[in-house]
Amino acid sequence: MPNTEHAPAPAPVERLLAELTPREKVGQLNQRLYGWQAVERAPRGGFRLTRPARAEIDRWGGLGALYGLFRADAWSGRSWQDGIRPEERAEVAAMVQEEVARGSRHRIGVLLSEEAPHGHQALGGTLLPTNLAVAAGWDPDLLTEAAAAVAAELAASGVHMALVSALDLLRDPRWGRAEECFGEDPLLAAELTRAVVTGMQGGHQDGRGSVAVVLKHLAAQGEAVGGRNGQSAVIGPRDLRELHLPSARAAVEAGALGFMAAYNDIDGVPCCANRELLTGFLRTECGFDGIVMADGQAVDRLATMTGSPEAAAVAALEAGVDLSLWDESFTLLESAMSQDTRVAELVDAACRRVLTLKHRLGLLPETAHGRPAPGPDRLVPALRTTDQLSRRLARQSLVLLHNADQLLPLRPRSLTKVVLAGPGAHDVTALLGDYVPPLPEASAVSLEHALREALPHTEIVCPPGPPSPADLRGADVVILALGGTSHRAYDDTFADNGAVTGPAVVATAGEGVDLADVSLPGGQDDLVTAVRAQAGCPVVAVVIAGRPHVLTTVTDHTDAVLWAGYPGPHGAEAITGALLGGHEPVGLLPFTAPRHAAAVPVRYNDRHPAADVYRDAPDPVLFPFGFGLRYGTIAFDHLTADVSGRSVRVEVGLTNPAPAEAEVIVPLFGHRTGGTTLPRRRELLAFRRVTVPPRGSVTVAWDLAAARCFAEGATARARTDLYVSDLSTTIRPPQ
């Protein structure tokens, strides 16, 4: 079978593979336990294994992987009252490793896997802004630094694998997991995915001193029909390759050691049973030699297709899945091996890949001393570094969408009374997103708190509900904190895979919180219009949200709009600083903002325009992908392009007339025509984030492959129109 082919494995791996029993091999492919249920506090202090964990080790003669040992959130039920604290992580990890090694004839360690989609989801784990907010900064270099810092936290805690959202594209804002996407463009998403892998794995193939990344979700989960989580992606092979697979390819090029196969099906074939995807594309075409993990209980779900759990396990294994997650089906592979030598070969191939990863990460006896020991002395500085980088990412995540008469930035000395209202005014958790642990007290502040700190001599009125006429009387400005939240309450109910089931107590976004209507929730449009009608002063809106909401009413009835995404624990300070001129918001939207809720999905790179199609909504786009204003002025000039052989050199000049340096994001778009397929309306061909000196100029240059710049099967009539800001030029392929 194609997925049994392999490069030579290290000698210790081949020796172990020859000595392991069928049951021990299958045990290496299983990850059945919820980690937070695997340990408990011992009566006399310290920690010990629970009975179910010990039984699982005894059953398999070891463990393949253990998920979420340190996880703390509403689903796990772990909190600061009963969870594993940061200073206890190394002790717990060492205890688990020793118990698993003792239960293995060959002292094989266990892979500890943890959720880290935007920071470690553990008590004391440092959070970053969510992916959608990070994408608004268009800064792969800073993300590389931040990912390395998170990896250092994880490694210092004894963790080996970080489960990181990176591969999903935001193709439909109704999808609750939009916040986990790096936007809607495949190039932007691919470069940010590359940054995650490079940062977390340290740029080293063996992963020593860092962690292995398991990137999720492969593939096209963001394309699910209707924005319904985990459902069918109805797309063809061309859109799959052009839109959803570039991030996976970039990750392999960066040395990614793991991928997670998604829940959804693509044209009727579940990703966990899709051999063309997991073996044909990923391993054969891209040359990937790491592990593929199934999403939680995704293999068990295949039984509705295959007819039995055992057949489901074989289908996933045959497709290219190496490691299951919470599934029962993979436990049946021992029986399947005894009946079919083909299955035995597949189990050997998967076990070889798992053991090779363990060899790389120091979990085999021969390599156990090659990895730095975890401990608080490594963890504390790592936490500090991540926190500093999270603050920088928060500032970069802000996008200025509307600024009538240059209202922003506000001038602090002129403000005698400020009214702050809206659902996000007091709420710290609304800034954070999904997949977050309970934070230590005072580690993050609300927008109200940040505003009071920044304006100690200004009267700040922050009512618990809509502001009254008395609240508004004499105000210099009203700030409305709008949007949604992905906060999971401990009163929520959850499925076995952690998704919210039934009505969410608080959340308006996040996993399991898909929406049919992406208008602002909770009557916020009514709040905006009421405040606009009553206020005799300017009104500023700050949108804190994990998905593109319809902001038409907000834009029409306010004087300025600042989009903040979920900016993380330092979000309130970042927002306040931008409003008051402490720093300039220069982010660009990583998605298309819809004008009407019923017009979604609408994307900038669709093949056909959405304008003038709906008779009741002729202009369905409120703000296009890549849109963003700024306080200052940057002049773009002299866009030139030179085609030479197989390359195209594009240059554009930037001038900054201000007395302070300016950070500028420069996207290069193209519209390719004259090929053998219907072109997309516009595509991102390249981008650069640059610093322009005070009263100075810079030239931004790209050297691009001609194949990237011209349409597939370009004919004699082929042409590509290039765009930077309001400049354009045209190139043609060499004849």
Buried (B, 14 or more C-beta within 10 A) or exposed (E): BEBBEEEEBBEBBBBBBEEBEBBBBBBBBBBBBBBBBBBBEEEEEEBBBBEEBBEBBEBBBBBBBBBBBBBBBBBBBBBBEEBBBBEBBBBBBBBBBEBBBEBBEBBBBBBBBBBBBBBBBBBBBBBBBBBBBBBBBBBBEBBBBBBBBBBBBBBBBBBBBBBBBBBBBBBBBBBBBBBBBBBBBBBBBBBBBBBBBBBBBBEEEBBBBBBBBBBBBBBBBBBBEEBBBBBBBBBEEEBBBBBBBBBBBBBBBBBBBBBBBBBBBBEEBBBBBBBBBBBBBBBBEBEBBBBBBBBBBBBBBBBEBBEEBBBBBBBBBBBBBBBBBBBBBBBBBBBBBEEEEBBBBBBBBBBBBBBBBBBBBBBBBBBBEBBEEBBBEBBBEBBEBBBBBBBBBBBBBBBBBBBEEEBBBBEBEEBEBBBBBBBBBBBBBBBBBBBBBBBEEEEBBBBBBBBBEBBEEBEBBBBEEBBEEEBBBEBBBBBBBBBBBBBBEEEBEBBEBBBBEEEBBBBBBBBBBBBEEBBBBEEBBEBBBBBBEBBEBBBBBBBBBBBBBBBBBBBEBBBBBBBBBBBBBBBBBBBBBBBBEBBBBBBBBBBBBBBBBBBBBBBBBBEEEBEEEEEEBEEBBBBBBBBBBBBBEBEBEEBBBEBEEEBBEBBBBBBBBBEEEBBBBBBBBBBBBBBEEEBBBBBBBBBBBEEBEEEBEBEBEBEBEBEBBBBEEBEEEBBBBBBBBEBEBEBBBEE
